Amino acid sequence: MNKPHILIIDDERITRENLSHLLGREGYETTAVGSGTEGLALLELEEYDVVLTDLMMSEMDGMELLKRGKELHPATEFIIVTGYATVDTAVQAIQNGAYSYQEKPLNLDKLKIQIRRALEKRIMAVEIDSLHKSLASQKDRLPLIGQSPAMAALKKRIRQVADTECNVLIQGETGTGKELVARSIHKLSPRSEKRFMAINCGTFTDDLMDNELFGHEKEAFTGAGSRKKGMLEAADEGVIFFDEISELGLAMQVKLLRVLQERSFLRVGGVREVPIDIQIIAATNKDLKDMVKQGAFREDLYYRLNVVRLTVPPLRERLDDLPLFLAHFIEKHASAGHRIETVTPEVLEILHRHDFPGNVRELENLVLRALTLGKGGVFDTSCLPRDLRCRHTDCPAPDEAMPTLAVMERRYLAKVLAAAEGNKTRAAAILGIDRVSLWRKIKKYGL
């Protein structure tokens, strides 16, 4: 890794030599010149990480150098030093883009801290700019974020599947982005100009699902004053996405199987078959094969849906994509009063060591929390939940009362699920409970 390169500009030779010696001992590469014009000439040739410049100089003062240097290299951080400090010049320097403003004689310990923080800000700015460019290029292709080997393999499979228009089953843990995978298939498919209709099977009873999916005829039941098209009919010639397909009741599974076989359906209260041309994509965070063995999912429907299976890797298996996700969520949720300019190295280290049981959705929630709690545009460890922070750093004993039983149970469940690598059957065996009880607890605690 290259050393950070600091440009020192001061018309006093002894000051230049002392600063070069001090910063060299700190591990930085330094270049020192005696005037603003010499400094600008160097900035026109190459980019420096930090520029440490005197304010009062002949030919070109530090304020003019700051303005012109920022035009050349917006990500380079400038620290202005002067023996003639005033409030007005300090304000002007900050408004013109200086990172900080230091008075002479310099407090060297304070200066070292300021340089280190300026470098952290620059590194983050450069990385976010690079990631923004990467995200922009991805938007032209797929709505999926990630460049890790696991995501590259998944994107390759999506491209292969998109042209086939066959039924697809997407498997992955909660929060991994299964709907985005479905939308990616739709975007690349011949049906991309037609509708993409998403329905969450866990949010409807069988009766409601019947009406939402198939629609009804006029006077099919009390209150049905007119004919209503269902989601299947509305999605004709497009793609319909069944999220949490494992939550579909057995009666509805029979009806969906018939749709897949006949490519037609009956509205509620209807007697005439309605033909449809749709591609079906289903998603689940459960092992459908295991559910088939238990009699909770129809085997014939499973094989109809599982023509092609795609697996979305959990975030812990693609931590190389963490900076991409951070940049995306910071940009997505930023507002005028809530922005993040810097993510501290301590936060990045904790996030890289975290197993993310809630996957990408959990990371997005952490960014939302930081945007709400962060001060001065900085995402530091104080923005992280205490249990996450204390898992990787030493924390003082909490002032609050002992955690509740529910809190302790949630933490233990999360640890067991992580140890079982998301395998619900194995986790249930470790806990000594059945899978249904485990699933209820997972839903109860939002894991």
Buried (B, 14 or more C-beta within 10 A) or exposed (E): EEEBBBBBBBBBEEBBEBBBEBBEEEEBBBBBBBBBBBBBEBBEEEBBBBBBBBBEBEEBBBBBBBEBBBEEBEBBBBBBBBEEBEEEBBEBBEEBBBBBBBBBEBEEEEBBEBBBBBBBBBBBBBBBEEBBEBBEEBEEEBBBBBBBEBBEEBBEBBBEBBEBBEBBBBBBBBBBBBBBBBBBBBBBBEBEEBBBBBBBBEEBEEEEBBBBBBBBBEEBEEEBEEBBBBBBBEBBEBBBBBBBBBBBBEEBBEBBBBBBEEEEBBBBBBEEEBEBEBBBBBBBBBBBEBBBEEEBBBEEBBEBBBEBEBBBBBBBBBBBBBBBBBBBBBBEBBEEEBBBBBBBEBBBEBBEEBBBBBBBBBBBBBBBBBBEEBEEEBBBBBBBEEEBBEBBEEEEEEEEEEEEEEEEBBBEBBBBBBEBEBBBBBBBBBBEEEBEEBBEBBEEBEB
